[in-house]
Amino acid sequence: MSEAKVHVSMKQRIIIKFLRKVGRKPSEICKRLKRQYGDKTMSNVGISKWSRAFKNGRKTVENEPHEHWLRTSITGKNSDHVNALIWENR
């Protein structure tokens, strides 16, 4: 069976959730994650936030959906228009 590709931050959230469930404190979770992931460890603030969220009853490890800036300004039509304006007034 092949291992599914899971992003490193997702793996860390799963570990945080588990360790929080068995009563570990955020400081201990930080140390354990740093030993395991080194430079790829999420920030101490991030670990504390996720730890608090799981302590307060959060069930999921996925990010909540949120609004992103619409990327309507980067279209072929707009790009062509900008290029035309630049070439008009060099």
PDB file of N, CA, C and O in Angstrom:
ATOM      1  N   MET A   1       0.844  -1.174   0.000  1.00  0.00           N
ATOM      2  CA  MET A   1       0.000   0.000   0.000  1.00  0.00           C
ATOM      3  C   MET A   1       0.894   1.245   0.000  1.00  0.00           C
ATOM      4  O   MET A   1       1.834   1.328   0.791  1.00  0.00           O
ATOM      5  N   SER A   2       0.612   2.201  -0.871  1.00  0.00           N
ATOM      6  CA  SER A   2       1.436   3.398  -0.948  1.00  0.00           C
ATOM      7  C   SER A   2       0.965   4.426   0.081  1.00  0.00           C
ATOM      8  O   SER A   2      -0.211   4.492   0.439  1.00  0.00           O
ATOM      9  N   GLU A   3       1.913   5.208   0.534  1.00  0.00           N
ATOM     10  CA  GLU A   3       1.598   6.243   1.519  1.00  0.00           C
ATOM     11  C   GLU A   3       1.052   7.470   0.806  1.00  0.00           C
ATOM     12  O   GLU A   3       1.665   7.969  -0.137  1.00  0.00           O
ATOM     13  N   ALA A   4      -0.092   7.952   1.252  1.00  0.00           N
ATOM     14  CA  ALA A   4      -0.690   9.144   0.654  1.00  0.00           C
ATOM     15  C   ALA A   4       0.168  10.357   0.990  1.00  0.00           C
ATOM     16  O   ALA A   4       0.730  10.449   2.081  1.00  0.00           O
ATOM     17  N   LYS A   5       0.263  11.287   0.042  1.00  0.00           N
ATOM     18  CA  LYS A   5       1.041  12.496   0.287  1.00  0.00           C
ATOM     19  C   LYS A   5       0.216  13.445   1.152  1.00  0.00           C
ATOM     20  O   LYS A   5      -0.858  13.897   0.755  1.00  0.00           O
ATOM     21  N   VAL A   6       0.737  13.733   2.328  1.00  0.00           N
ATOM     22  CA  VAL A   6       0.087  14.644   3.260  1.00  0.00           C
ATOM     23  C   VAL A   6       1.084  15.762   3.535  1.00  0.00           C
ATOM     24  O   VAL A   6       2.248  15.502   3.838  1.00  0.00           O
ATOM     25  N   HIS A   7       0.628  17.002   3.431  1.00  0.00           N
ATOM     26  CA  HIS A   7       1.502  18.152   3.656  1.00  0.00           C
ATOM     27  C   HIS A   7       2.042  18.123   5.080  1.00  0.00           C
ATOM     28  O   HIS A   7       1.355  17.696   6.008  1.00  0.00           O
ATOM     29  N   VAL A   8       3.270  18.578   5.239  1.00  0.00           N
ATOM     30  CA  VAL A   8       3.950  18.523   6.537  1.00  0.00           C
ATOM     31  C   VAL A   8       3.164  19.278   7.619  1.00  0.00           C
ATOM     32  O   VAL A   8       3.152  18.850   8.773  1.00  0.00           O
ATOM     33  N   SER A   9       2.514  20.380   7.271  1.00  0.00           N
ATOM     34  CA  SER A   9       1.750  21.117   8.286  1.00  0.00           C
ATOM     35  C   SER A   9       0.541  20.308   8.747  1.00  0.00           C
ATOM     36  O   SER A   9       0.155  20.375   9.914  1.00  0.00           O
ATOM     37  N   MET A  10      -0.050  19.551   7.841  1.00  0.00           N
ATOM     38  CA  MET A  10      -1.181  18.696   8.201  1.00  0.00           C
ATOM     39  C   MET A  10      -0.723  17.579   9.140  1.00  0.00           C
ATOM     40  O   MET A  10      -1.407  17.257  10.111  1.00  0.00           O
ATOM     41  N   LYS A  11       0.438  16.994   8.845  1.00  0.00           N
ATOM     42  CA  LYS A  11       0.988  15.950   9.716  1.00  0.00           C
ATOM     43  C   LYS A  11       1.214  16.497  11.123  1.00  0.00           C
ATOM     44  O   LYS A  11       0.922  15.829  12.115  1.00  0.00           O
ATOM     45  N   GLN A  12       1.737  17.714  11.194  1.00  0.00           N
ATOM     46  CA  GLN A  12       2.016  18.308  12.491  1.00  0.00           C
ATOM     47  C   GLN A  12       0.730  18.589  13.259  1.00  0.00           C
ATOM     48  O   GLN A  12       0.690  18.412  14.477  1.00  0.00           O
ATOM     49  N   ARG A  13      -0.316  19.021  12.572  1.00  0.00           N
ATOM     50  CA  ARG A  13      -1.601  19.260  13.242  1.00  0.00           C
ATOM     51  C   ARG A  13      -2.182  17.969  13.794  1.00  0.00           C
ATOM     52  O   ARG A  13      -2.774  17.961  14.873  1.00  0.00           O
ATOM     53  N   ILE A  14      -2.012  16.875  13.053  1.00  0.00           N
ATOM     54  CA  ILE A  14      -2.495  15.578  13.534  1.00  0.00           C
ATOM     55  C   ILE A  14      -1.754  15.189  14.809  1.00  0.00           C
ATOM     56  O   ILE A  14      -2.359  14.700  15.763  1.00  0.00           O
ATOM     57  N   ILE A  15      -0.452  15.406  14.818  1.00  0.00           N
ATOM     58  CA  ILE A  15       0.356  15.095  15.998  1.00  0.00           C
ATOM     59  C   ILE A  15      -0.054  15.983  17.164  1.00  0.00           C
ATOM     60  O   ILE A  15      -0.196  15.505  18.289  1.00  0.00           O
ATOM     61  N   ILE A  16      -0.245  17.273  16.900  1.00  0.00           N
ATOM     62  CA  ILE A  16      -0.675  18.199  17.957  1.00  0.00           C
ATOM     63  C   ILE A  16      -2.003  17.734  18.545  1.00  0.00           C
ATOM     64  O   ILE A  16      -2.178  17.711  19.763  1.00  0.00           O
ATOM     65  N   LYS A  17      -2.929  17.366  17.675  1.00  0.00           N
ATOM     66  CA  LYS A  17      -4.251  16.911  18.141  1.00  0.00           C
ATOM     67  C   LYS A  17      -4.099  15.691  19.046  1.00  0.00           C
ATOM     68  O   LYS A  17      -4.694  15.628  20.121  1.00  0.00           O
ATOM     69  N   PHE A  18      -3.297  14.721  18.602  1.00  0.00           N
ATOM     70  CA  PHE A  18      -3.104  13.509  19.393  1.00  0.00           C
ATOM     71  C   PHE A  18      -2.447  13.826  20.738  1.00  0.00           C
ATOM     72  O   PHE A  18      -2.939  13.411  21.788  1.00  0.00           O
ATOM     73  N   LEU A  19      -1.340  14.558  20.702  1.00  0.00           N
ATOM     74  CA  LEU A  19      -0.615  14.844  21.945  1.00  0.00           C
ATOM     75  C   LEU A  19      -1.449  15.679  22.901  1.00  0.00           C
ATOM     76  O   LEU A  19      -1.362  15.507  24.117  1.00  0.00           O
ATOM     77  N   ARG A  20      -2.252  16.579  22.362  1.00  0.00           N
ATOM     78  CA  ARG A  20      -3.131  17.383  23.216  1.00  0.00           C
ATOM     79  C   ARG A  20      -4.180  16.489  23.877  1.00  0.00           C
ATOM     80  O   ARG A  20      -4.530  16.673  25.043  1.00  0.00           O
ATOM     81  N   LYS A  21      -4.671  15.520  23.110  1.00  0.00           N
ATOM     82  CA  LYS A  21      -5.698  14.594  23.611  1.00  0.00           C
ATOM     83  C   LYS A  21      -5.162  13.746  24.767  1.00  0.00           C
ATOM     84  O   LYS A  21      -5.907  13.403  25.685  1.00  0.00           O
ATOM     85  N   VAL A  22      -3.866  13.408  24.722  1.00  0.00           N
ATOM     86  CA  VAL A  22      -3.281  12.604  25.800  1.00  0.00           C
ATOM     87  C   VAL A  22      -2.684  13.475  26.905  1.00  0.00           C
ATOM     88  O   VAL A  22      -1.964  12.978  27.772  1.00  0.00           O
ATOM     89  N   GLY A  23      -2.984  14.777  26.870  1.00  0.00           N
ATOM     90  CA  GLY A  23      -2.639  15.654  27.989  1.00  0.00           C
ATOM     91  C   GLY A  23      -1.296  16.349  27.934  1.00  0.00           C
ATOM     92  O   GLY A  23      -0.839  16.875  28.949  1.00  0.00           O
ATOM     93  N   ARG A  24      -0.647  16.368  26.775  1.00  0.00           N
ATOM     94  CA  ARG A  24       0.657  17.041  26.677  1.00  0.00           C
ATOM     95  C   ARG A  24       0.458  18.557  26.557  1.00  0.00           C
ATOM     96  O   ARG A  24      -0.513  19.026  25.963  1.00  0.00           O
ATOM     97  N   LYS A  25       1.387  19.296  27.127  1.00  0.00           N
ATOM     98  CA  LYS A  25       1.347  20.767  27.078  1.00  0.00           C
ATOM     99  C   LYS A  25       1.972  21.263  25.776  1.00  0.00           C
ATOM    100  O   LYS A  25       2.799  20.576  25.177  1.00  0.00           O
ATOM    101  N   PRO A  26       1.569  22.467  25.339  1.00  0.00           N
ATOM    102  CA  PRO A  26       2.125  23.007  24.091  1.00  0.00           C
ATOM    103  C   PRO A  26       3.655  23.074  24.081  1.00  0.00           C
ATOM    104  O   PRO A  26       4.268  22.836  23.040  1.00  0.00           O
ATOM    105  N   SER A  27       4.276  23.390  25.204  1.00  0.00           N
ATOM    106  CA  SER A  27       5.743  23.478  25.230  1.00  0.00           C
ATOM    107  C   SER A  27       6.383  22.119  24.925  1.00  0.00           C
ATOM    108  O   SER A  27       7.385  22.050  24.213  1.00  0.00           O
ATOM    109  N   GLU A  28       5.808  21.048  25.459  1.00  0.00           N
ATOM    110  CA  GLU A  28       6.329  19.714  25.174  1.00  0.00           C
ATOM    111  C   GLU A  28       6.062  19.330  23.718  1.00  0.00           C
ATOM    112  O   GLU A  28       6.900  18.706  23.068  1.00  0.00           O
ATOM    113  N   ILE A  29       4.893  19.707  23.220  1.00  0.00           N
ATOM    114  CA  ILE A  29       4.562  19.420  21.821  1.00  0.00           C
ATOM    115  C   ILE A  29       5.555  20.121  20.903  1.00  0.00           C
ATOM    116  O   ILE A  29       6.011  19.538  19.920  1.00  0.00           O
ATOM    117  N   CYS A  30       5.894  21.378  21.220  1.00  0.00           N
ATOM    118  CA  CYS A  30       6.884  22.127  20.427  1.00  0.00           C
ATOM    119  C   CYS A  30       8.207  21.379  20.374  1.00  0.00           C
ATOM    120  O   CYS A  30       8.776  21.197  19.297  1.00  0.00           O
ATOM    121  N   LYS A  31       8.693  20.952  21.513  1.00  0.00           N
ATOM    122  CA  LYS A  31       9.975  20.253  21.574  1.00  0.00           C
ATOM    123  C   LYS A  31       9.951  18.981  20.739  1.00  0.00           C
ATOM    124  O   LYS A  31      10.894  18.690  20.003  1.00  0.00           O
ATOM    125  N   ARG A  32       8.868  18.229  20.860  1.00  0.00           N
ATOM    126  CA  ARG A  32       8.778  16.966  20.128  1.00  0.00           C
ATOM    127  C   ARG A  32       8.710  17.198  18.621  1.00  0.00           C
ATOM    128  O   ARG A  32       9.343  16.481  17.846  1.00  0.00           O
ATOM    129  N   LEU A  33       7.936  18.206  18.211  1.00  0.00           N
ATOM    130  CA  LEU A  33       7.839  18.508  16.781  1.00  0.00           C
ATOM    131  C   LEU A  33       9.169  18.998  16.231  1.00  0.00           C
ATOM    132  O   LEU A  33       9.539  18.643  15.111  1.00  0.00           O
ATOM    133  N   LYS A  34       9.895  19.807  16.997  1.00  0.00           N
ATOM    134  CA  LYS A  34      11.196  20.317  16.542  1.00  0.00           C
ATOM    135  C   LYS A  34      12.205  19.181  16.374  1.00  0.00           C
ATOM    136  O   LYS A  34      13.023  19.197  15.455  1.00  0.00           O
ATOM    137  N   ARG A  35      12.139  18.200  17.270  1.00  0.00           N
ATOM    138  CA  ARG A  35      13.022  17.033  17.124  1.00  0.00           C
ATOM    139  C   ARG A  35      12.681  16.258  15.859  1.00  0.00           C
ATOM    140  O   ARG A  35      13.575  15.777  15.162  1.00  0.00           O
ATOM    141  N   GLN A  36      11.410  16.137  15.564  1.00  0.00           N
ATOM    142  CA  GLN A  36      10.968  15.344  14.414  1.00  0.00           C
ATOM    143  C   GLN A  36      11.144  16.086  13.084  1.00  0.00           C
ATOM    144  O   GLN A  36      11.624  15.504  12.112  1.00  0.00           O
ATOM    145  N   TYR A  37      10.754  17.380  13.037  1.00  0.00           N
ATOM    146  CA  TYR A  37      10.686  18.101  11.762  1.00  0.00           C
ATOM    147  C   TYR A  37      11.773  19.156  11.563  1.00  0.00           C
ATOM    148  O   TYR A  37      11.917  19.682  10.460  1.00  0.00           O
ATOM    149  N   GLY A  38      12.529  19.470  12.591  1.00  0.00           N
ATOM    150  CA  GLY A  38      13.618  20.440  12.449  1.00  0.00           C
ATOM    151  C   GLY A  38      13.155  21.782  11.911  1.00  0.00           C
ATOM    152  O   GLY A  38      12.263  22.412  12.479  1.00  0.00           O
ATOM    153  N   ASP A  39      13.768  22.221  10.806  1.00  0.00           N
ATOM    154  CA  ASP A  39      13.456  23.527  10.216  1.00  0.00           C
ATOM    155  C   ASP A  39      12.042  23.611   9.646  1.00  0.00           C
ATOM    156  O   ASP A  39      11.527  24.707   9.429  1.00  0.00           O
ATOM    157  N   LYS A  40      11.423  22.481   9.405  1.00  0.00           N
ATOM    158  CA  LYS A  40      10.078  22.482   8.816  1.00  0.00           C
ATOM    159  C   LYS A  40       8.973  22.542   9.874  1.00  0.00           C
ATOM    160  O   LYS A  40       7.788  22.466   9.547  1.00  0.00           O
ATOM    161  N   THR A  41       9.369  22.678  11.142  1.00  0.00           N
ATOM    162  CA  THR A  41       8.382  22.746  12.222  1.00  0.00           C
ATOM    163  C   THR A  41       7.623  24.057  12.134  1.00  0.00           C
ATOM    164  O   THR A  41       8.203  25.110  11.869  1.00  0.00           O
ATOM    165  N   MET A  42       6.309  23.981  12.360  1.00  0.00           N
ATOM    166  CA  MET A  42       5.531  25.229  12.377  1.00  0.00           C
ATOM    167  C   MET A  42       5.974  26.078  13.565  1.00  0.00           C
ATOM    168  O   MET A  42       6.640  25.581  14.474  1.00  0.00           O
ATOM    169  N   SER A  43       5.605  27.345  13.557  1.00  0.00           N
ATOM    170  CA  SER A  43       6.048  28.273  14.603  1.00  0.00           C
ATOM    171  C   SER A  43       5.453  27.899  15.957  1.00  0.00           C
ATOM    172  O   SER A  43       4.434  27.213  16.035  1.00  0.00           O
ATOM    173  N   ASN A  44       6.106  28.360  17.015  1.00  0.00           N
ATOM    174  CA  ASN A  44       5.597  28.127  18.367  1.00  0.00           C
ATOM    175  C   ASN A  44       4.196  28.707  18.523  1.00  0.00           C
ATOM    176  O   ASN A  44       3.340  28.110  19.175  1.00  0.00           O
ATOM    177  N   VAL A  45       3.968  29.867  17.926  1.00  0.00           N
ATOM    178  CA  VAL A  45       2.647  30.504  17.987  1.00  0.00           C
ATOM    179  C   VAL A  45       1.611  29.622  17.293  1.00  0.00           C
ATOM    180  O   VAL A  45       0.509  29.425  17.803  1.00  0.00           O
ATOM    181  N   GLY A  46       1.975  29.095  16.131  1.00  0.00           N
ATOM    182  CA  GLY A  46       1.065  28.211  15.403  1.00  0.00           C
ATOM    183  C   GLY A  46       0.731  26.956  16.198  1.00  0.00           C
ATOM    184  O   GLY A  46      -0.420  26.523  16.246  1.00  0.00           O
ATOM    185  N   ILE A  47       1.754  26.378  16.819  1.00  0.00           N
ATOM    186  CA  ILE A  47       1.539  25.182  17.636  1.00  0.00           C
ATOM    187  C   ILE A  47       0.616  25.509  18.802  1.00  0.00           C
ATOM    188  O   ILE A  47      -0.285  24.732  19.119  1.00  0.00           O
ATOM    189  N   SER A  48       0.836  26.653  19.440  1.00  0.00           N
ATOM    190  CA  SER A  48      -0.017  27.054  20.566  1.00  0.00           C
ATOM    191  C   SER A  48      -1.458  27.284  20.127  1.00  0.00           C
ATOM    192  O   SER A  48      -2.391  26.879  20.820  1.00  0.00           O
ATOM    193  N   LYS A  49      -1.643  27.935  18.974  1.00  0.00           N
ATOM    194  CA  LYS A  49      -3.002  28.196  18.482  1.00  0.00           C
ATOM    195  C   LYS A  49      -3.741  26.896  18.184  1.00  0.00           C
ATOM    196  O   LYS A  49      -4.894  26.729  18.580  1.00  0.00           O
ATOM    197  N   TRP A  50      -3.069  25.968  17.479  1.00  0.00           N
ATOM    198  CA  TRP A  50      -3.711  24.695  17.165  1.00  0.00           C
ATOM    199  C   TRP A  50      -3.966  23.893  18.427  1.00  0.00           C
ATOM    200  O   TRP A  50      -5.013  23.260  18.562  1.00  0.00           O
ATOM    201  N   SER A  51      -3.025  23.915  19.345  1.00  0.00           N
ATOM    202  CA  SER A  51      -3.190  23.195  20.606  1.00  0.00           C
ATOM    203  C   SER A  51      -4.408  23.714  21.372  1.00  0.00           C
ATOM    204  O   SER A  51      -5.212  22.937  21.887  1.00  0.00           O
ATOM    205  N   ARG A  52      -4.527  25.037  21.438  1.00  0.00           N
ATOM    206  CA  ARG A  52      -5.668  25.657  22.122  1.00  0.00           C
ATOM    207  C   ARG A  52      -6.980  25.299  21.434  1.00  0.00           C
ATOM    208  O   ARG A  52      -7.981  25.013  22.090  1.00  0.00           O
ATOM    209  N   ALA A  53      -6.960  25.320  20.104  1.00  0.00           N
ATOM    210  CA  ALA A  53      -8.173  24.995  19.352  1.00  0.00           C
ATOM    211  C   ALA A  53      -8.614  23.557  19.641  1.00  0.00           C
ATOM    212  O   ALA A  53      -9.805  23.309  19.834  1.00  0.00           O
ATOM    213  N   PHE A  54      -7.684  22.616  19.674  1.00  0.00           N
ATOM    214  CA  PHE A  54      -8.040  21.228  19.961  1.00  0.00           C
ATOM    215  C   PHE A  54      -8.496  21.071  21.413  1.00  0.00           C
ATOM    216  O   PHE A  54      -9.408  20.296  21.701  1.00  0.00           O
ATOM    217  N   LYS A  55      -7.868  21.796  22.308  1.00  0.00           N
ATOM    218  CA  LYS A  55      -8.281  21.751  23.710  1.00  0.00           C
ATOM    219  C   LYS A  55      -9.719  22.255  23.859  1.00  0.00           C
ATOM    220  O   LYS A  55     -10.488  21.751  24.678  1.00  0.00           O
ATOM    221  N   ASN A  56     -10.064  23.257  23.052  1.00  0.00           N
ATOM    222  CA  ASN A  56     -11.403  23.850  23.119  1.00  0.00           C
ATOM    223  C   ASN A  56     -12.447  23.080  22.312  1.00  0.00           C
ATOM    224  O   ASN A  56     -13.587  23.528  22.183  1.00  0.00           O
ATOM    225  N   GLY A  57     -12.064  21.926  21.770  1.00  0.00           N
ATOM    226  CA  GLY A  57     -13.044  21.076  21.123  1.00  0.00           C
ATOM    227  C   GLY A  57     -12.995  20.982  19.609  1.00  0.00           C
ATOM    228  O   GLY A  57     -13.830  20.304  19.011  1.00  0.00           O
ATOM    229  N   ARG A  58     -12.050  21.635  18.982  1.00  0.00           N
ATOM    230  CA  ARG A  58     -11.952  21.525  17.526  1.00  0.00           C
ATOM    231  C   ARG A  58     -11.702  20.069  17.143  1.00  0.00           C
ATOM    232  O   ARG A  58     -10.916  19.374  17.786  1.00  0.00           O
ATOM    233  N   LYS A  59     -12.374  19.621  16.099  1.00  0.00           N
ATOM    234  CA  LYS A  59     -12.269  18.221  15.667  1.00  0.00           C
ATOM    235  C   LYS A  59     -11.399  18.040  14.427  1.00  0.00           C
ATOM    236  O   LYS A  59     -10.709  17.028  14.305  1.00  0.00           O
ATOM    237  N   THR A  60     -11.419  18.998  13.509  1.00  0.00           N
ATOM    238  CA  THR A  60     -10.735  18.826  12.235  1.00  0.00           C
ATOM    239  C   THR A  60      -9.321  19.412  12.256  1.00  0.00           C
ATOM    240  O   THR A  60      -9.027  20.338  13.012  1.00  0.00           O
ATOM    241  N   VAL A  61      -8.460  18.852  11.412  1.00  0.00           N
ATOM    242  CA  VAL A  61      -7.098  19.366  11.285  1.00  0.00           C
ATOM    243  C   VAL A  61      -6.946  20.219  10.031  1.00  0.00           C
ATOM    244  O   VAL A  61      -5.898  20.828   9.817  1.00  0.00           O
ATOM    245  N   GLU A  62      -7.991  20.266   9.199  1.00  0.00           N
ATOM    246  CA  GLU A  62      -7.944  21.065   7.980  1.00  0.00           C
ATOM    247  C   GLU A  62      -8.173  22.537   8.306  1.00  0.00           C
ATOM    248  O   GLU A  62      -8.811  22.877   9.303  1.00  0.00           O
ATOM    249  N   ASN A  63      -7.638  23.406   7.440  1.00  0.00           N
ATOM    250  CA  ASN A  63      -7.912  24.830   7.572  1.00  0.00           C
ATOM    251  C   ASN A  63      -9.376  25.096   7.287  1.00  0.00           C
ATOM    252  O   ASN A  63      -9.992  24.416   6.466  1.00  0.00           O
ATOM    253  N   GLU A  64      -9.931  26.087   7.964  1.00  0.00           N
ATOM    254  CA  GLU A  64     -11.300  26.495   7.683  1.00  0.00           C
ATOM    255  C   GLU A  64     -11.324  27.208   6.340  1.00  0.00           C
ATOM    256  O   GLU A  64     -10.365  27.897   5.992  1.00  0.00           O
ATOM    257  N   PRO A  65     -12.404  27.055   5.580  1.00  0.00           N
ATOM    258  CA  PRO A  65     -12.491  27.794   4.317  1.00  0.00           C
ATOM    259  C   PRO A  65     -12.507  29.297   4.589  1.00  0.00           C
ATOM    260  O   PRO A  65     -13.100  29.755   5.565  1.00  0.00           O
ATOM    261  N   HIS A  66     -11.859  30.043   3.729  1.00  0.00           N
ATOM    262  CA  HIS A  66     -11.842  31.494   3.886  1.00  0.00           C
ATOM    263  C   HIS A  66     -11.799  32.140   2.506  1.00  0.00           C
ATOM    264  O   HIS A  66     -11.459  31.516   1.501  1.00  0.00           O
ATOM    265  N   GLU A  67     -12.159  33.408   2.508  1.00  0.00           N
ATOM    266  CA  GLU A  67     -12.195  34.124   1.234  1.00  0.00           C
ATOM    267  C   GLU A  67     -10.789  34.523   0.822  1.00  0.00           C
ATOM    268  O   GLU A  67      -9.967  34.917   1.650  1.00  0.00           O
ATOM    269  N   HIS A  68     -10.535  34.415  -0.454  1.00  0.00           N
ATOM    270  CA  HIS A  68      -9.271  34.845  -1.032  1.00  0.00           C
ATOM    271  C   HIS A  68      -9.556  36.048  -1.919  1.00  0.00           C
ATOM    272  O   HIS A  68     -10.684  36.254  -2.367  1.00  0.00           O
ATOM    273  N   TRP A  69      -8.539  36.823  -2.159  1.00  0.00           N
ATOM    274  CA  TRP A  69      -8.685  37.899  -3.129  1.00  0.00           C
ATOM    275  C   TRP A  69      -8.964  37.281  -4.488  1.00  0.00           C
ATOM    276  O   TRP A  69      -8.304  36.326  -4.898  1.00  0.00           O
ATOM    277  N   LEU A  70      -9.919  37.822  -5.158  1.00  0.00           N
ATOM    278  CA  LEU A  70     -10.203  37.337  -6.498  1.00  0.00           C
ATOM    279  C   LEU A  70      -9.048  37.701  -7.417  1.00  0.00           C
ATOM    280  O   LEU A  70      -8.477  38.786  -7.304  1.00  0.00           O
ATOM    281  N   ARG A  71      -8.714  36.825  -8.299  1.00  0.00           N
ATOM    282  CA  ARG A  71      -7.586  37.053  -9.196  1.00  0.00           C
ATOM    283  C   ARG A  71      -8.069  37.456 -10.579  1.00  0.00           C
ATOM    284  O   ARG A  71      -7.515  37.034 -11.593  1.00  0.00           O
ATOM    285  N   THR A  72      -9.101  38.272 -10.604  1.00  0.00           N
ATOM    286  CA  THR A  72      -9.663  38.686 -11.886  1.00  0.00           C
ATOM    287  C   THR A  72      -8.799  39.708 -12.591  1.00  0.00           C
ATOM    288  O   THR A  72      -8.965  39.928 -13.790  1.00  0.00           O
ATOM    289  N   SER A  73      -7.874  40.341 -11.874  1.00  0.00           N
ATOM    290  CA  SER A  73      -7.042  41.358 -12.511  1.00  0.00           C
ATOM    291  C   SER A  73      -5.967  40.728 -13.402  1.00  0.00           C
ATOM    292  O   SER A  73      -5.422  41.408 -14.272  1.00  0.00           O
ATOM    293  N   ILE A  74      -5.659  39.468 -13.207  1.00  0.00           N
ATOM    294  CA  ILE A  74      -4.617  38.820 -13.997  1.00  0.00           C
ATOM    295  C   ILE A  74      -5.288  37.942 -15.053  1.00  0.00           C
ATOM    296  O   ILE A  74      -5.417  36.729 -14.893  1.00  0.00           O
ATOM    297  N   THR A  75      -5.700  38.581 -16.113  1.00  0.00           N
ATOM    298  CA  THR A  75      -6.290  37.849 -17.231  1.00  0.00           C
ATOM    299  C   THR A  75      -5.556  38.261 -18.498  1.00  0.00           C
ATOM    300  O   THR A  75      -4.890  39.296 -18.534  1.00  0.00           O
ATOM    301  N   GLY A  76      -5.680  37.467 -19.506  1.00  0.00           N
ATOM    302  CA  GLY A  76      -5.031  37.791 -20.778  1.00  0.00           C
ATOM    303  C   GLY A  76      -5.504  39.132 -21.314  1.00  0.00           C
ATOM    304  O   GLY A  76      -4.700  39.918 -21.815  1.00  0.00           O
ATOM    305  N   LYS A  77      -6.794  39.399 -21.213  1.00  0.00           N
ATOM    306  CA  LYS A  77      -7.359  40.653 -21.715  1.00  0.00           C
ATOM    307  C   LYS A  77      -6.776  41.840 -20.961  1.00  0.00           C
ATOM    308  O   LYS A  77      -6.352  42.820 -21.573  1.00  0.00           O
ATOM    309  N   ASN A  78      -6.754  41.756 -19.645  1.00  0.00           N
ATOM    310  CA  ASN A  78      -6.209  42.857 -18.850  1.00  0.00           C
ATOM    311  C   ASN A  78      -4.717  43.035 -19.092  1.00  0.00           C
ATOM    312  O   ASN A  78      -4.224  44.161 -19.165  1.00  0.00           O
ATOM    313  N   SER A  79      -4.009  41.936 -19.214  1.00  0.00           N
ATOM    314  CA  SER A  79      -2.577  41.994 -19.460  1.00  0.00           C
ATOM    315  C   SER A  79      -2.290  42.662 -20.801  1.00  0.00           C
ATOM    316  O   SER A  79      -1.392  43.498 -20.902  1.00  0.00           O
ATOM    317  N   ASP A  80      -3.052  42.296 -21.829  1.00  0.00           N
ATOM    318  CA  ASP A  80      -2.893  42.922 -23.148  1.00  0.00           C
ATOM    319  C   ASP A  80      -3.188  44.414 -23.082  1.00  0.00           C
ATOM    320  O   ASP A  80      -2.494  45.218 -23.705  1.00  0.00           O
ATOM    321  N   HIS A  81      -4.222  44.783 -22.324  1.00  0.00           N
ATOM    322  CA  HIS A  81      -4.608  46.197 -22.193  1.00  0.00           C
ATOM    323  C   HIS A  81      -3.484  46.996 -21.517  1.00  0.00           C
ATOM    324  O   HIS A  81      -3.146  48.092 -21.964  1.00  0.00           O
ATOM    325  N   VAL A  82      -2.918  46.455 -20.459  1.00  0.00           N
ATOM    326  CA  VAL A  82      -1.823  47.128 -19.751  1.00  0.00           C
ATOM    327  C   VAL A  82      -0.614  47.274 -20.666  1.00  0.00           C
ATOM    328  O   VAL A  82       0.007  48.335 -20.718  1.00  0.00           O
ATOM    329  N   ASN A  83      -0.280  46.200 -21.391  1.00  0.00           N
ATOM    330  CA  ASN A  83       0.848  46.285 -22.323  1.00  0.00           C
ATOM    331  C   ASN A  83       0.622  47.360 -23.381  1.00  0.00           C
ATOM    332  O   ASN A  83       1.549  48.090 -23.732  1.00  0.00           O
ATOM    333  N   ALA A  84      -0.609  47.463 -23.893  1.00  0.00           N
ATOM    334  CA  ALA A  84      -0.944  48.486 -24.891  1.00  0.00           C
ATOM    335  C   ALA A  84      -0.769  49.886 -24.303  1.00  0.00           C
ATOM    336  O   ALA A  84      -0.242  50.775 -24.970  1.00  0.00           O
ATOM    337  N   LEU A  85      -1.207  50.086 -23.066  1.00  0.00           N
ATOM    338  CA  LEU A  85      -1.044  51.394 -22.428  1.00  0.00           C
ATOM    339  C   LEU A  85       0.428  51.738 -22.238  1.00  0.00           C
ATOM    340  O   LEU A  85       0.829  52.887 -22.426  1.00  0.00           O
ATOM    341  N   ILE A  86       1.214  50.770 -21.876  1.00  0.00           N
ATOM    342  CA  ILE A  86       2.654  51.015 -21.682  1.00  0.00           C
ATOM    343  C   ILE A  86       3.301  51.394 -23.008  1.00  0.00           C
ATOM    344  O   ILE A  86       4.084  52.343 -23.065  1.00  0.00           O
ATOM    345  N   TRP A  87       2.983  50.666 -24.070  1.00  0.00           N
ATOM    346  CA  TRP A  87       3.584  50.952 -25.362  1.00  0.00           C
ATOM    347  C   TRP A  87       3.114  52.292 -25.937  1.00  0.00           C
ATOM    348  O   TRP A  87       3.847  52.930 -26.692  1.00  0.00           O
ATOM    349  N   GLU A  88       1.898  52.720 -25.585  1.00  0.00           N
ATOM    350  CA  GLU A  88       1.403  54.026 -26.060  1.00  0.00           C
ATOM    351  C   GLU A  88       2.189  55.188 -25.480  1.00  0.00           C
ATOM    352  O   GLU A  88       2.456  56.172 -26.170  1.00  0.00           O
ATOM    353  N   ASN A  89       2.556  55.075 -24.222  1.00  0.00           N
ATOM    354  CA  ASN A  89       3.150  56.217 -23.529  1.00  0.00           C
ATOM    355  C   ASN A  89       4.520  55.835 -22.966  1.00  0.00           C
ATOM    356  O   ASN A  89       4.729  55.820 -21.753  1.00  0.00           O
ATOM    357  N   ARG A  90       5.447  55.526 -23.880  1.00  0.00           N
ATOM    358  CA  ARG A  90       6.791  55.181 -23.429  1.00  0.00           C
ATOM    359  C   ARG A  90       7.548  56.427 -23.308  1.00  0.00           C
ATOM    360  O   ARG A  90       8.722  56.402 -22.940  1.00  0.00           O
TER     361      ARG A  90
END
